[in-house]
Amino acid sequence: MAISGNPTGDGWSSRSAFILAAIGAAVGLGNLWRFPTLAGENGGGAFVIVYIGCVVLLGLPLLLAEIFIGRAGQTDAVGSIRKVAQVSRVSHAWALFGGLGALAAFLIVSFYSVVAGWVLYYVGVFAGDFAQALAAGDPFRGALQGETQEQIAGRMSDLFDSPWLLLSMHLVFMGATLFIVARGISGGIEKAATWLMPAFFALLISITIYGAVVGDVGEAAAFLFTPDWSKLDARVMNEALGQALFSLSLGVAGIITYGSYIREGTRLGPTTFAIGLADTAVALVAGLMIFPIVFAVGLDPAAGPTLVFQTLPFAFEAMPAGALVGLLFFVLVLVAAITSSISLLEVPTAWAIGELGWSRRRAALTFGAGAFAIGVACLLGYNVWSDVRPLGFWSIFAETDILDTIDGFTGKIMLPLGALCTSLFVGWRADRRLTEQTTGLSRPMFMLWRFLLAWLCPLAVAAILLFGLFPKLL
Ligand code: PFF
């Protein structure tokens, strides 16, 4: 039953290093940008409650299943699944879903880096503004003084109209991601996580306290936690489920890959719980950080994807110390984004190291450059190629630009497919003794986990997949 160690010889130096890195992977633009956007658009409370239900009943079991595959396989996602299949005496063809995951992670990091580039641009805007405030001897003034709401919103259009600006931001962000991944696990990814995650939490807590002091936290909490069940329909449930998978980094083999670097003797149950709890707490706190500020200025919580980039900067204009807090806010989002993008690039990188025998440098450079190129196509989709609809023949993608097509294709199809395969493979095919031994769960917890994984996850995830493909069914 024993399975050999990770062939790269690299790995996390401790259990807490793994937890920190996995939290870094999970906490990203999904928590700080997508979650508040979706909660805002879908009426708050009902969405949030369904989301939490999805995390507990589906997310946690799937998270443990991915960590299990990585821990048991001790190599890249494809190799790990193959090893578990071998021990379990089932077809090696299951390893294909590891490849699918690696492809999905590669595609996601290409547009993830473009969006993170927007964040980087706003870091620049707010850094410049704060520098001016300092120079004027008024460091605690609001942000972007004297600009109208249209002018502030216009900063986003200026960015989108400029391929060069978008490209430079994307280049810097992808370059940083590549640099960290090329340095390996203990010397690169772990180091980044141990420096950046404490900074992330310190910023998150500070800005949330700020929001509570200057904003309307009561209204925000009521908005986020009072369920209006009339808003709840199949589409909202579908969104909540998809968001839970994305936020926990499931279905793209990222957690399998990170799990493969865990050293012997780590208790996987509490580890899974810690990661799931932290990710969900950050999403909720992000809501409690953003909405009090939005409500304090009487703005619309349902602004959609521009909530963070247009609504919030305008709110910072009216807030005390808005220039400083705005800067800190975008630094916070940037930190969250980079600890996630490195985990995405690590998936295809580990695959090429494990399956093709490439050096880490070569693998990281190849996939980093490839994802950069796809990202360039995404950002050109906002200006030069704004008419291009890559999957325009398919009704669900008929109206979507290049970035949204890749986002939609990965999120609605590849990610649920990966999660479906994971639940079927671990829930039905993986050797029971191996799963029991590797996870180290108590009997009742093991039974509960297997039940949720084998029955609830496949059904619910198949539903996301079906509705993603055929929205008319809803
Ligand atoms: N979980 C990340 C987020 O919420 O932003 C996105 C992500 C990262 C998805 C890594 C998948 C992954 F492997």
Residues whose N, C-alpha, C, O or C-beta is under 5 A from the ligand:
A	BS01	PFF	A25 A26 V27 G28 L29 G30 N31 F246 S247 L248 S249 L250 V252 G254 S340 S343 L344
